[in-house]
C-alpha cells in the first residue's frame, strides 16, 4: 500500500513537472516570436531612416558646398562599418570631401569644413521627419564669410510656412539681409528686458535669427 501511495505521489509530481515544461516551452516560443517581431521592426525602422538619410546627405552637402567656382559642390556619404543583420548595433562612418579636396578622415578636416559637414548631416537627418522648428546655436562660429553666405542661402531656400529656423548667430552675414528686425535689450531703469520692432520690408519667410551683439540679443526675421 505504501509503495502504491508513493507511486501515485511521484506520478502526480511527474505530471505537474511535465505540464510546467510544456507551459515553459509555449512561453519560450511566444517570447521568441515577440522578440523576432521587435527585431524585425527595429531593423525596418533603422533601414528606412538610414536609407533616406544616406540618399539625402549627398544632395544636402552638395547644396551647402556648391559655389560659382565649384558648381558641383563636394561629396558626402554614409557607410555602416559592419555587414550584419543588426546594423543598428554597428558604427556608422560619415565621409565628407569638400570641393577639390582629396579624401581624408573627418578629424583631419578644418573647423569650417567640419561645421559644413555636420550641418549637412543635421539637415539630412531632419529631412526624414521634419519638425516645424529648427534651432541652430552659433553654428557659424568657425565659418568664413563665404560659407556663412551659403548657410544663409540654404536657410532662405528651405524656410517656409511649415518650417521655421531659429538661429543664434554672431555673424552679420546671417542677418544683414533680413527684412524685419526685433531687438531685445535691457531697460536699466526697470531692470527688465524690452523689445524694439523694425519692419524693414514685407516678410517673405518665417525665419528668425537671434543675434548677440555687445551683450544684447537681437532677433531678426527673414
C-alpha positions in Angstrom: 0.0 0.0 0.0 2.8 2.4 0.8 4.5 1.7 -2.4 1.3 2.4 -4.3 0.9 5.7 -2.4 4.4 6.7 -3.2 4.0 5.8 -6.8 0.9 8.0 -7.1 2.7 10.9 -5.5 5.7 10.5 -7.8 3.3 10.2 -10.9 1.5 13.4 -9.8 4.8 15.3 -9.4 5.9 14.0 -12.8 2.7 15.1 -14.4 3.0 18.6 -12.8 6.6 18.8 -13.9 5.7 17.8 -17.4 2.9 20.4 -17.5 5.3 23.1 -16.3 7.8 22.0 -19.0 5.1 22.3 -21.7 4.0 25.7 -20.4 7.6 26.9 -20.4 8.1 25.8 -24.0 5.0 27.7 -25.0 6.1 30.8 -23.1 9.5 30.5 -24.7 8.1 30.3 -28.2 5.8 33.3 -27.6 8.8 35.3 -26.2 11.0 34.3 -29.1 8.2 35.3 -31.6 7.7 38.6 -29.9 11.5 39.2 -29.8 11.8 38.4 -33.6 8.9 40.8 -34.4 10.5 43.6 -32.4 13.9 42.8 -34.0 12.4 42.9 -37.5 10.5 46.1 -36.7 13.7 47.7 -35.3 15.6 46.7 -38.5 12.8 48.1 -40.7 12.7 51.4 -38.9 16.5 51.7 -38.9 16.8 50.7 -42.5 14.1 53.2 -43.6 15.7 56.1 -41.8 19.3 55.2 -42.8 18.4 54.7 -46.4 16.6 58.1 -46.5 19.4 60.0 -44.7 22.1 58.3 -46.8 20.3 59.4 -50.0 19.8 62.9 -48.8 23.3 63.6 -47.3 24.9 63.7 -50.8 22.3 66.3 -52.1 22.4 68.4 -49.0 26.2 68.5 -48.8 26.4 69.5 -52.5 23.9 72.3 -51.9 25.9 73.6 -48.9 29.3 73.5 -50.7 28.3 74.5 -54.2 29.5 77.8 -55.5 30.2 79.6 -58.8 33.8 78.4 -58.6 32.8 74.8 -57.7 29.3 74.3 -59.2 29.3 70.6 -58.4 30.0 71.0 -54.7 31.6 68.4 -52.5 30.8 64.8 -51.8 29.4 63.1 -48.7 28.2 59.7 -47.9 27.4 57.3 -45.0 28.5 53.7 -44.5 27.7 51.0 -42.0 31.0 49.8 -40.6 30.0 46.1 -40.4 27.9 44.0 -42.8 25.5 42.4 -40.3 21.8 41.6 -39.8 21.9 44.1 -36.8 23.2 47.3 -38.5 21.8 49.4 -35.7 24.4 47.8 -33.4 27.3 48.7 -35.7 29.0 52.0 -36.1 28.2 54.4 -39.0 31.0 56.1 -40.9 30.5 59.5 -42.3 32.7 60.7 -45.1 32.8 64.3 -46.4 35.0 65.6 -49.1 34.9 69.4 -49.7 35.2 70.6 -53.4 38.6 69.7 -55.0 39.9 68.1 -51.7 41.2 64.6 -51.6 39.6 62.0 -49.3 40.6 62.3 -45.6 39.2 61.3 -42.3 36.7 63.7 -40.7 39.1 64.6 -37.9 41.6 66.0 -40.4 39.1 68.5 -41.9 39.3 72.1 -40.8 36.9 73.6 -38.3 34.8 75.2 -41.1 34.8 72.0 -43.2 33.7 70.0 -40.1 30.9 72.5 -39.5 29.6 72.3 -43.1 29.7 68.5 -42.9 27.9 68.5 -39.6 25.2 70.8 -40.8 24.7 68.7 -43.9 24.2 65.6 -41.7 21.9 67.6 -39.4 19.7 68.8 -42.3 19.7 65.3 -43.9 18.5 63.8 -40.6 15.9 66.5 -40.1 14.5 65.9 -43.6 13.5 62.3 -42.6 10.9 63.5 -40.0 10.8 67.3 -40.2 9.7 69.4 -37.3 8.1 72.8 -37.6 11.1 74.5 -35.8 14.8 74.2 -36.4 17.2 75.7 -33.8 20.8 76.4 -34.7 23.0 77.8 -31.9 26.1 79.8 -33.2 26.8 77.1 -35.9 28.7 79.8 -37.9 31.4 80.4 -35.3 34.1 78.6 -37.3 32.8 79.6 -40.8 34.3 82.2 -43.1 32.0 84.8 -44.9 31.7 82.6 -48.0 30.3 79.6 -46.0 28.2 81.9 -43.9 26.6 83.1 -47.0 25.9 79.5 -48.2 24.2 78.7 -44.9 22.1 81.8 -45.2 21.0 80.9 -48.7 20.2 77.4 -47.8 18.0 78.5 -44.9 16.2 81.0 -47.1 15.6 78.4 -49.7 14.2 75.8 -47.3 12.2 78.1 -44.9 8.5 78.2 -45.4 5.2 78.4 -43.5 5.7 74.9 -42.1 9.4 75.2 -41.4 10.9 78.0 -39.2 14.6 78.4 -38.5 15.7 79.9 -35.2 19.4 80.7 -35.4 21.6 82.2 -32.7 24.4 83.9 -34.6 27.5 86.1 -34.1 28.0 86.9 -37.8 26.4 89.9 -39.5 26.3 87.9 -42.8 23.4 85.9 -41.4 21.2 88.7 -40.6 22.2 91.8 -42.6 19.8 90.9 -45.4 16.8 90.3 -43.2 13.5 92.0 -44.0 12.5 92.7 -40.4 14.2 93.1 -37.1 13.2 92.5 -33.4 15.7 93.9 -30.9 15.8 92.7 -27.3 17.5 95.0 -24.8 17.6 95.5 -21.1 15.9 98.6 -19.6 18.2 99.6 -16.8 15.5 101.7 -15.1 13.1 98.9 -14.5 15.8 96.1 -14.7 13.8 94.2 -17.3 14.0 93.2 -21.0 12.2 95.1 -23.6 11.8 94.7 -27.4 12.1 97.0 -30.4 10.5 96.1 -33.7 11.6 97.4 -37.1 9.7 96.3 -40.2 12.3 96.6 -42.9 10.2 95.2 -45.7 7.5 92.6 -46.4 8.0 89.3 -44.6 8.8 86.6 -47.1 9.7 83.6 -44.9 9.2 82.8 -41.2 12.9 82.6 -40.5 14.2 84.1 -37.2 17.7 84.8 -36.1 18.7 85.5 -32.6 21.9 87.6 -32.8 24.2 88.5 -29.9 25.8 92.0 -30.1 27.6 93.8 -27.2 25.9 91.6 -24.6 22.4 92.1 -26.1 20.4 89.7 -28.2 18.7 90.9 -31.4 16.0 88.7 -33.0 16.0 89.1 -36.8 13.4 87.7 -39.2 13.9 86.9 -42.9 
